[in-house]
């Protein structure tokens, strides 16, 4: 199952959270998975999450992940509202 939520956050930002009930990931991988060329897939390039984070950061936002093995994962995207975007 996938759950998508959005809410106002930190003054003039919106927070979007995408959660699943999949296999999750070890907490120590939370930042490493955004490194260029890091992948857990046989056919993966390790660029997808790095590119996503780069695009979000270029718009003044943040992208991070929280997960636990066997308990799914949540990816959070925080972006400034239209009036505050840089």
C-alpha positions as a Markdown table, in Angstrom:
| # | Residue | x | y | z |
|---|---|---|---|---|
| 1 | Unk | 0.0 | 0.0 | 0.0 |
| 2 | Unk | 1.2 | 3.5 | -0.7 |
| 3 | Unk | 0.0 | 6.6 | 1.2 |
| 4 | Unk | 0.5 | 10.2 | 0.0 |
| 5 | Unk | 0.0 | 13.1 | 2.4 |
| 6 | Unk | 0.5 | 16.8 | 2.1 |
| 7 | Unk | 0.4 | 19.5 | 4.7 |
| 8 | Unk | 1.5 | 23.0 | 5.5 |
| 9 | Unk | 4.9 | 23.1 | 7.3 |
| 10 | Unk | 7.5 | 25.5 | 8.6 |
| 11 | Unk | 5.9 | 28.8 | 7.8 |
| 12 | Unk | 5.7 | 29.0 | 4.0 |
| 13 | Unk | 6.5 | 25.5 | 3.0 |
| 14 | Unk | 4.5 | 22.4 | 2.0 |
| 15 | Unk | 5.5 | 19.0 | 3.1 |
| 16 | Unk | 4.6 | 16.0 | 0.9 |
| 17 | Unk | 5.1 | 12.5 | 2.4 |
| 18 | Unk | 5.0 | 9.3 | 0.4 |
| 19 | Unk | 4.9 | 6.1 | 2.5 |
| 20 | Unk | 4.8 | 2.4 | 1.6 |
| 21 | Unk | 4.5 | -0.9 | 3.5 |
| 22 | Unk | 7.3 | -2.6 | 1.6 |
| 23 | Unk | 10.6 | -4.1 | 2.8 |
| 24 | Unk | 11.9 | -0.7 | 4.0 |
| 25 | Unk | 15.6 | -0.1 | 4.5 |
| 26 | Unk | 18.2 | 0.1 | 7.2 |
| 27 | Unk | 18.4 | 3.5 | 8.9 |
| 28 | Unk | 22.1 | 3.9 | 8.1 |
| 29 | Unk | 21.1 | 3.9 | 4.4 |
| 30 | Unk | 18.9 | 7.0 | 4.8 |
| 31 | Unk | 21.5 | 9.4 | 3.4 |
| 32 | Unk | 23.6 | 7.0 | 1.5 |
| 33 | Unk | 20.8 | 6.2 | -0.9 |
| 34 | Unk | 21.0 | 9.8 | -2.3 |
| 35 | Unk | 24.7 | 9.4 | -3.2 |
| 36 | Unk | 25.5 | 9.3 | -6.9 |
| 37 | Unk | 25.8 | 5.7 | -8.2 |
| 38 | Unk | 24.5 | 4.0 | -5.0 |
| 39 | Unk | 22.0 | 1.4 | -5.9 |
| 40 | Unk | 20.5 | -1.7 | -4.4 |
| 41 | Unk | 19.1 | -3.0 | -7.7 |
| 42 | Unk | 20.9 | -5.2 | -10.1 |
| 43 | Unk | 20.0 | -3.0 | -13.1 |
| 44 | Unk | 20.0 | 0.3 | -11.2 |
| 45 | Unk | 22.2 | 3.2 | -12.1 |
| 46 | Unk | 22.1 | 4.9 | -8.7 |
| 47 | Unk | 21.2 | 8.2 | -10.2 |
| 48 | Unk | 17.4 | 8.5 | -9.7 |
| 49 | Unk | 17.2 | 9.7 | -6.1 |
| 50 | Unk | 20.3 | 11.9 | -6.6 |
| 51 | Unk | 18.7 | 13.6 | -9.5 |
| 52 | Unk | 15.4 | 14.0 | -7.6 |
| 53 | Unk | 17.2 | 15.6 | -4.7 |
| 54 | Unk | 19.1 | 17.9 | -6.9 |
| 55 | Unk | 16.0 | 19.2 | -8.7 |
| 56 | Unk | 14.1 | 19.7 | -5.4 |
| 57 | Unk | 17.1 | 21.5 | -3.8 |
| 58 | Unk | 17.4 | 23.8 | -6.9 |
| 59 | Unk | 13.8 | 24.9 | -6.1 |
| 60 | Unk | 14.7 | 25.7 | -2.5 |
| 61 | Unk | 13.4 | 22.4 | -1.0 |
| 62 | Unk | 14.6 | 19.3 | 0.7 |
| 63 | Unk | 14.2 | 15.5 | 0.1 |
| 64 | Unk | 14.9 | 12.9 | 2.7 |
| 65 | Unk | 13.9 | 9.3 | 3.6 |
| 66 | Unk | 13.0 | 7.4 | 6.7 |
| 67 | Unk | 12.7 | 3.6 | 6.8 |
| 68 | Unk | 13.0 | 0.5 | 8.9 |
| 69 | Unk | 13.7 | -3.0 | 7.7 |
| 70 | Unk | 10.4 | -4.9 | 7.2 |
| 71 | Unk | 8.3 | -1.8 | 8.0 |
| 72 | Unk | 8.3 | 0.2 | 4.8 |
| 73 | Unk | 9.7 | 3.6 | 4.0 |
| 74 | Unk | 8.6 | 7.2 | 3.8 |
| 75 | Unk | 10.1 | 9.8 | 1.5 |
| 76 | Unk | 9.5 | 13.5 | 2.5 |
| 77 | Unk | 9.6 | 16.4 | 0.1 |
| 78 | Unk | 9.5 | 19.9 | 1.5 |
| 79 | Unk | 9.1 | 22.8 | -0.9 |
| 80 | Unk | 8.5 | 26.5 | -0.5 |
| 81 | Unk | 5.2 | 27.8 | -1.6 |
| 82 | Unk | 4.9 | 29.7 | -4.9 |
| 83 | Unk | 5.4 | 33.1 | -3.2 |
| 84 | Unk | 8.6 | 32.0 | -1.5 |
| 85 | Unk | 10.3 | 29.9 | -4.1 |
| 86 | Unk | 13.9 | 31.0 | -5.0 |
